[in-house]
Amino acid sequence: DALAVGSGDEVITTANTFIATAEAISAVGATPVFIDVDPRHFNMTASGFEEAITPRTKSVIPVHLYGQPAPMNEISEVANRHNIKIIEDSAQAHGASYTGNPVGTWGDVTCFSFYPSKNLGAYGDAGAVITNDSGLATAIRMRKDHGRTQKYTHDFVGTNSRLDTMQAAILNVKLGHLTEWTDRRRAIADVYTAALSEFDWIGLPKAMEDARHVYHLYVIQVDQRDALQKHLADSGVGTGVHYPIALNLQPAYSHLGYKQGDFPVSESLGDRILSLPMYPELTDEQIQQVVGAIATFSGNS
């Protein structure tokens, strides 16, 4: 809304992400245009982005999914060449970087989530928007506080999207631990990767070259995902699927006319991906429990 994106405009994003990414586009009356993802890194590619551009394209939302930064140097080059605004979805990527630059430094606007499960989480719903454009910053501040310029003076209809004081205080304390928590996540990922690399039936996550992956999630790929998930549950290991249905196949977006097969990578991932336990408090013993349970899975033959 602050970027003057609205009805008749198109915003490009990936089919493999949480629906909130697309909901933000729909909320301002624009049309989400989905593209497929790189099967190795789960994020959009610059070439896929450029192929989807039309005269109606106003913005692009690269998602730094699972803590892996999208290839922002390349995406930014395309966006700048076509005069397209960048909104970085950094909801899962606190502390991630690409070519030495932190996520949030490429976009005209960047959005962070502080939902409790995130790498930096509050104790309730929370989030933040960052920009280095003072005009955009003013517009965003007004929109999150009923469109007001001063108390009881409202230039337009906004919302109540303020971060409440309690959540801010909690985040202020937790922010000081983000580096150590991120280091622990990366260490856990290294252990998983080393231990699971002996199983040729498991596709392991790969960090992009020049990327600092912060492992909001550690996502593997297996052909018999549902069977493995049940086996792990029976072994006392909880897992998740992020996400089982590509956005082009969601009922909420059936009106866009997409069909099965439009985005084969995203659709295939929905059947094959599995998120293993990943949080800083995970102990070495628990990691070995996860690995041991996977090793006893008989459905891989």
N, C-alpha and C positions, 0 to 999 in steps of 0.2 A: 504494500500500500504506500509506504513512504517512498518507494522507487517509482511511483506512478505506473505500476503494473495493474491492469484491470481487465474489464470485459473486452473481448476481441483480441487480447494478447495471448501469446504462447510462452510457456516456460518449460525448458527442457530439463529433465532429470532422469534417474534410472528406474527401471522396473523392479530392481532388486533392492528395496529399502523398506523401512517402516512407513506405513501409510501417512504418518504425520507430515512427511516431506511433501507429498502431493496435496494433502489437505490444506497446507498453507497457500498453495497455488489456487486451489478451488475457493478458498475463503475470500479472495479478492476478486473473484469472478473471472480469472484467467483460465486457460486450458492447459492441463498438464500434457506434455509430449514426452512419452517414455522412450528410452533407448536401452539397448542391452549393455552388458558389462563384460569386462575382461575376465575370462574364466580362472585366471591365475590369482588375480588380486581383488576381484569382486566389485571393482569400481568402474565408473565410466572411462572411456578413452576419448582423447581429443578428436580422433577421426570419426568416432560414432557421434560425438556432439556436433561436429561440423556438418555431417551428412543430414542431420535432422533440422538444420536451420532453414527457416522460411522467412518471407518478408514480415510475418507477424511475430517472429521471435523477439521477445523483449529481455529475457533473462535466462540464466542457466543456474541450476542448483547442483553442483558437484557434492556428492555425499562421501565423507571420509568413513566408510563403513567398517565396523568392527575394530576401529582404531587405526586402520590403514589409510594414510593420506592418498587422495587421488592425485594423478599426475598434473599438478597445478601449473607448472611452467608451460606445458603444452596447451592445457585448457585455457590459460590466461592469454596466450598468444592468439588463439582462435577467437576468443571473446573480444579482445581488443581490436582485432582486425575487422570484426563485424559490428563493433559498437554495441556489444551485448553486456548487460550488467551481470556481475557474478555474486551469487549468494551462497556462501559456503555453509554446508550442513556439517557442523563439527560436534554434533550431539554426542558422538561416541569417541571423540578423538582428542580429548584434553591432553596437551603435552606432545602430541604428534608433530612431526615436521617432515618437510620434503626439500631436498637440496639445501639443508641447513636452515630453512625458513619455517617458522612455526605455522601450523594451520591457523587461519584467520588473518594472515598478512597478504593474501592475494585478493580476497573478495572486496567488493564495494560494501558488503555487509556480511557478517558471520554470526551464525546462531549456535549457541551452546545450550545443552540440556543439563540440568542438575537433578534430574530424577534420581531417586535413591540408589538405583542399580548402576548408575554411571560411574566412570572413573573418579569423578569429583561429584558427589551426590549430596543433596540436602536430606532432610528428614521428611520431606513432602515434595509436592510438585514445585519446580523452580527452573529458571532458565535465564539466559542473558543474551543480548545482542550487542555486538561491537562494530564500530566503524571508525575510520579516521577522517570522515567527512563531517564537518561541524553542522552543516545544514541538515544532513540526514540524521545526525544525532539528535538535533532539536526536534525534528519531525517524529522520530521514534519515541522520544521521551513524552511528547504530547499525546501520541496515540495510546501509549500504555497507561495514561492517566486522564482518561475522559476527554482528550483533545484540548486540554486547558493550557493557557499561557500563564495565567496566574489564578489564584484561588477564586473560584466561581465565575471565571471568564473562560468560555469554551469556544474555540474557533471552528471546531468540527466535532462530529460524533466519534468518540474514541472508545476505549474499553478500560476495564480495571485489570491491568496485567502487571501490577506492581509486585516486586519481590518483597514479601513481608519481612519484617525486622528479625523475627526469630530465625527464619531460614537464612537470611544474610549473615547473622551472627554465627550460625553453625558452619556455614561455608567459609567464613573468615578464618575459623580455627582449622578446618579440614584442609584448606588451601596450602597451609604450611607443610602438610604431609604428602602432597600430591607427587612430588619427585620420588620419595622413597617408595610409595605405593606403585608408581609406574615402573620403577626399577625392579620391584618384586614381580609384577606382572610379566615383564620381559624375561626375567629369570625363569619363571614358571614355564613360559612358552618355550624357552630353550631346552628345558628338561623334557617337556612333552615331545618336542621335535626330535631330540636325540633318541628318546626311548621308542617312539612310534615309527621311526624311519625304517626299522627292520621289517615292517609289515607293508608289503607292496600293494596290498588291497586298500590302503588308506591314502587318500590325497591330503597332504599336509598344507597348511597355510604358508604362503611365501611372501615375505616382505619385498616390496619393490626396491630396486637399486636406488640408492640415495634417499631412502625413506626411513624414518624412525617410527616403527609400528608400536603402538602403546597397548595393544591387545585388550581392548574392551571385551572382546570375545575371542576365544581360540576355537576356530571353526574348521573341522575336518570334513572330508567328502568320502562317502562310502556308498557302494551300490545297494547294500541291504541295510539302509539306514534305520528303518522301523524295527527290524529284528535286532540290530545292535542296540538301539535305544531301549528296547524292552529288556534285553540281556543286562544292560548296565543298571537299569532300574531294579531288576531282580537281585543285582549284586550290591545294591545300596548306593548307587552312583546316579545323581540327578543330572540330566542334560536338558538342552533346549533346541529349538529349531528357529533360526532367524534368517529367512522367513519362509513359511511353507507355501505361500501363494504369491506369485509375482503380481505386481500392481495392475498390470494389463488384464489380468484374469479375475480381479476382485469385482464382486457384484456392484460395488459403489461406482466403478468406472466403466461399466458395461456400455454406457451411452457413448463412449468415445470410439466404439467400433473395433477395438482390438480383438484378436482371436488367438486361440491356441496355436503356438508355433511362430508367432511374430517375434518373440525374443527367446530363442532356444536356450541360451546360456542361463538366463535368469529363471526360466521355467524348469530347467533341469536341476539347478541348484536347489530348488524347493523340494525336490525328491531325494537329494543326496547329502545335504549339509547337516551337520550335527555340532552343536556347541558344547564343548567339554567344560567342566567346572573351572572357573577362572575368577579369582578374587585374591587380593593381597594376603589375606589371612590363611589361605590354603597352605597346609603344612607339607613338608617333604613326604611324610608318611601317607598323607591323603593323595598326593600326586601318584605315588607308587600304587596305591589302591586302585586308582583310575586306570593306570597303565596295566596293572595285573588283570583287572576285569576285562579289559579289551583283549588281552592276550589269550584269554580263555574262551573268547567268542568263537563258536564253531560254524557260524553261518557264512564265513568268508571263503569257504572252499568252493 
